[in-house]
Amino acid sequence: MLRATLLKLSESPRFAKWVTSNGTTRRMARRFVAGETLDEAITAARACNSAGMLASLDYLGENCSTTADAQRARDAYLGIFERIDREKIHANVSCKLTQLGLDLNVEFCEGLVLSIAERAAAYDNFLRVDMESSVYTQRTVELVKRARSSTPAVGTVIQTYLYRSETDVQDLLAYGCRIRLCKGAYKESSDLAYPRKRDTDFNYIRLMKILLASGFYHGIATHDPRMIAETIRWAAARQISKDDFEFQMLYGVRTDLQRMLVKDGYRLRIYIPYGNDWFPYFMRRLAERPANLGFFIRSFLHS
């Protein structure tokens, strides 16, 4: 119920205006968001690199309303790849299709994605297309498959709480697509997604095994110690090298586990979001884990 309430609030423009105009809340959001500028994101990525971690930079934004906004987002992503290359940061880039005009026109959006992926390829880098709510899953999978046919510098994300995810995994692997596996952070109906966490966890482990056995380089994105331990056990039992996959975690979440994985010699990539449009992302982080919400409430009460 609490998770559903927070996710519902994440869609409220009125609540968003109150949260984003509140100085205390803005400061608390910095636990999960590196800042509002690319300079701040680069600084965070450099700190991750210094700690032995890779990074993925995400210029926050969703559901743009005009083609001009989508093109500005495209230009921002082109600039991120240039900055990563110029400053020798070990990072790739993540983007959302609705920020690049998916709701406006699929062909238009695909053109922008291809231009970004081509820039990534020119810098020997990689573009990760994030997965949004189930409304966009089919369009995202189809667009990514077409983009992957043009360049290997693009991949996407699969959410294990959706019933359809195994089919999508097999479909994407047929195109040689690199996948980030996560549980999912959007509000979905029981017609489309597992309502029980244990079923989502079971599906996560099942799909993790399919990915690691595929021979492609994938990202296992989780903060759940049980999912991490199962991945480590399964990879070791099948002699899958630590260099053949990476763990991924969110900026500001479970830094204890982050340090543990690096110490144990595993590759770890930190997803670093930045930008002015941080409210929906921030609300989804609060909804994901009670500990995140507890941090928010304690900080607010003590401010």
C-alpha positions in Angstrom: 0.0 0.0 0.0 2.8 2.4 0.9 4.7 1.6 -2.3 1.6 2.2 -4.4 0.9 5.5 -2.7 4.4 6.8 -3.3 4.3 5.7 -6.9 1.0 7.4 -7.4 2.4 10.6 -5.9 5.3 10.4 -8.3 2.7 11.1 -11.1 1.2 14.2 -9.3 2.3 17.6 -10.8 1.1 19.4 -7.7 3.0 17.2 -5.3 6.1 17.4 -7.6 5.9 21.2 -7.5 5.9 21.2 -3.7 8.7 18.7 -3.4 11.0 20.3 -5.9 10.5 23.8 -4.5 11.4 22.6 -1.0 15.0 23.3 -0.2 15.2 20.5 2.4 13.8 17.9 0.1 16.1 19.0 -2.7 19.1 18.5 -0.4 17.8 15.0 0.6 17.4 14.1 -3.0 21.1 14.5 -3.4 21.6 11.1 -1.7 20.2 9.5 -4.9 20.8 12.2 -7.5 24.4 13.4 -8.2 23.2 17.0 -8.9 21.5 19.1 -11.5 24.5 19.6 -13.9 26.8 17.5 -16.0 29.8 18.8 -14.1 28.3 17.3 -10.9 27.6 14.0 -12.6 31.2 13.9 -13.9 32.5 14.6 -10.5 30.5 11.7 -9.0 31.6 9.4 -11.8 35.2 10.3 -11.2 34.8 9.5 -7.5 33.3 6.1 -8.4 36.2 5.4 -10.8 38.7 6.3 -8.0 36.9 3.7 -5.8 37.3 1.0 -8.4 33.8 1.3 -9.9 32.4 2.0 -13.3 29.6 4.5 -13.9 26.5 5.0 -16.1 25.4 8.6 -16.5 21.7 9.3 -16.9 20.4 12.8 -17.8 17.0 12.7 -16.1 13.9 13.4 -18.0 10.7 11.6 -19.1 7.6 12.1 -21.3 8.8 15.1 -23.3 5.9 17.1 -24.9 7.6 18.5 -28.1 10.1 17.3 -30.7 12.3 20.3 -29.8 12.5 19.0 -26.2 13.4 15.6 -27.5 16.1 17.0 -29.7 17.6 19.0 -26.8 17.7 15.8 -24.8 19.5 14.1 -27.8 22.0 16.9 -27.9 22.6 16.6 -24.2 23.4 12.9 -24.6 25.8 13.6 -27.5 27.6 16.0 -25.2 27.8 13.5 -22.4 29.7 11.0 -24.6 32.1 13.8 -25.7 32.7 14.8 -22.1 33.3 11.2 -20.9 35.8 10.8 -23.7 37.6 14.1 -23.1 38.0 13.6 -19.4 38.8 9.8 -19.7 36.0 8.8 -17.4 35.1 5.1 -17.2 31.4 5.4 -17.9 28.7 4.7 -20.3 25.3 6.4 -20.7 21.7 5.5 -19.9 18.6 7.1 -21.5 14.8 6.9 -21.5 12.9 6.7 -24.7 10.0 8.9 -23.6 12.6 11.7 -23.0 13.5 11.2 -26.7 10.0 11.5 -28.1 8.6 7.9 -28.0 5.1 9.3 -27.2 5.3 11.7 -30.1 6.5 9.4 -32.9 8.3 6.1 -32.8 10.3 6.7 -36.1 11.4 10.2 -34.8 12.5 8.7 -31.5 14.4 5.9 -33.2 16.3 8.4 -35.3 17.4 10.2 -32.2 18.4 7.0 -30.5 20.4 5.8 -33.5 22.3 9.2 -33.6 23.2 8.8 -29.9 24.2 5.1 -30.4 26.4 6.0 -33.3 28.1 8.7 -31.2 28.6 6.0 -28.5 30.2 3.6 -31.1 32.5 6.4 -32.4 33.9 6.7 -28.9 34.0 2.9 -28.3 31.3 3.4 -25.7 27.8 2.1 -25.0 24.2 3.4 -24.8 21.8 1.7 -22.4 18.1 2.3 -23.2 16.2 2.2 -19.8 13.0 0.3 -19.5 10.0 2.4 -18.4 6.5 1.2 -17.4 4.8 -1.7 -19.1 3.0 0.7 -21.4 6.3 1.1 -23.2 7.8 -2.4 -23.0 6.9 -3.7 -26.4 7.8 -0.5 -28.2 11.1 -0.3 -26.4 12.1 -3.9 -27.2 11.2 -3.5 -30.9 13.1 -0.2 -31.2 16.2 -1.6 -29.4 16.2 -4.6 -31.7 16.2 -2.4 -34.7 19.0 -0.2 -33.3 21.0 -3.3 -32.3 20.8 -4.4 -36.0 22.7 -1.2 -36.9 25.2 -1.0 -34.1 26.4 -3.2 -31.1 26.8 0.0 -29.0 23.2 -0.2 -27.7 21.4 -2.4 -25.2 18.4 -2.3 -22.9 16.9 -3.3 -19.6 14.6 -6.2 -18.5 12.4 -6.0 -15.4 11.8 -9.4 -13.8 8.5 -8.5 -12.2 6.8 -8.6 -15.6 5.4 -12.0 -16.8 6.6 -11.4 -20.3 10.3 -10.9 -19.4 11.6 -14.3 -20.3 10.2 -14.0 -23.8 11.8 -10.6 -24.1 15.1 -11.9 -22.9 15.2 -14.6 -25.5 14.1 -12.2 -28.2 16.8 -9.7 -27.4 19.5 -12.3 -27.0 18.7 -13.5 -30.6 19.9 -10.0 -31.6 23.1 -10.2 -29.5 21.7 -7.5 -27.2 23.4 -6.7 -23.9 20.9 -6.6 -21.1 20.7 -5.0 -17.6 18.5 -7.2 -15.4 16.5 -5.5 -12.6 13.4 -6.2 -10.6 11.4 -3.2 -11.7 10.3 0.1 -10.0 6.9 1.0 -11.6 3.4 0.4 -10.4 2.0 -2.5 -12.5 -1.3 -4.5 -12.3 -1.3 -8.2 -11.3 -2.4 -8.9 -14.9 1.0 -7.9 -16.1 3.4 -8.3 -13.2 4.0 -10.7 -10.3 2.3 -9.2 -7.2 4.5 -11.1 -4.8 8.1 -10.3 -4.2 9.2 -13.9 -3.9 7.9 -14.6 -7.4 9.8 -11.6 -8.8 12.9 -12.9 -7.0 12.5 -16.4 -8.4 12.1 -14.9 -11.9 15.2 -12.7 -11.3 17.4 -15.8 -10.5 16.0 -17.7 -13.5 16.7 -14.9 -16.0 20.1 -14.2 -14.4 21.1 -17.7 -15.2 19.9 -17.4 -18.8 21.8 -14.1 -19.3 25.1 -15.3 -17.8 25.0 -18.5 -19.8 24.4 -16.6 -23.1 28.0 -15.6 -23.6 27.2 -11.9 -23.9 28.3 -9.2 -21.4 25.3 -8.3 -19.1 24.6 -6.2 -16.1 23.1 -7.8 -13.0 21.4 -4.8 -11.3 20.4 -5.4 -7.7 20.9 -4.3 -4.1 19.5 -7.6 -2.7 22.2 -9.6 -1.0 20.4 -12.8 -1.8 20.3 -12.1 -5.5 24.0 -11.1 -5.4 25.0 -14.2 -3.5 23.0 -16.5 -5.9 24.7 -14.8 -8.9 28.1 -15.3 -7.4 27.4 -18.9 -6.6 26.0 -19.8 -10.0 28.7 -18.0 -11.9 31.5 -19.7 -9.9 29.9 -23.1 -10.3 29.9 -22.7 -14.1 33.3 -21.1 -14.2 32.0 -17.9 -15.5 34.7 -15.3 -15.1 34.3 -12.1 -13.0 35.2 -10.3 -16.2 32.3 -11.7 -18.2 29.5 -9.7 -16.4 29.1 -6.8 -14.0 27.0 -6.0 -11.1 25.1 -2.7 -11.2 23.8 -0.5 -8.4 22.2 2.9 -8.0 24.0 6.0 -6.8 23.6 6.4 -3.0 22.1 3.0 -2.4 23.7 0.2 -0.4 27.2 1.6 -0.4 28.3 -1.2 1.9 27.5 -3.8 -0.7 29.2 -1.7 -3.3 32.4 -1.7 -1.3 32.1 -5.4 -0.7 31.8 -6.3 -4.4 34.8 -4.2 -5.4 36.9 -5.7 -2.6 36.0 -9.2 -3.8 37.1 -8.3 -7.3 33.8 -8.0 -9.1 33.0 -5.4 -11.7 30.5 -2.9 -10.4 28.8 0.0 -12.3 27.0 2.8 -10.5 24.0 4.3 -12.2 24.4 8.1 -11.7 21.4 10.3 -12.5 21.5 14.0 -12.7 19.4 16.9 -14.0 16.5 19.2 -13.0 13.8 16.6 -13.7 14.7 14.5 -10.6 11.3 14.2 -8.9 9.9 11.0 -10.5 13.2 9.2 -10.1 13.5 10.3 -6.4 10.0 9.1 -5.7 10.6 5.7 -7.2 13.7 5.3 -5.0 11.6 6.0 -1.9 9.0 3.5 -3.0 11.6 0.7 -3.6 12.9 0.2 -0.1 11.5 1.1 3.4 15.1 2.1 4.4 15.1 4.8 1.7 11.8 6.2 3.0 13.0 6.0 6.6 16.1 8.1 5.6 13.8 10.7 4.0 11.5 11.0 7.0 14.4 11.2 9.5 16.2 13.8 7.5 13.0 15.9 7.1 12.2 15.8 10.8 15.7 16.8 11.7 15.9 19.6 9.2 
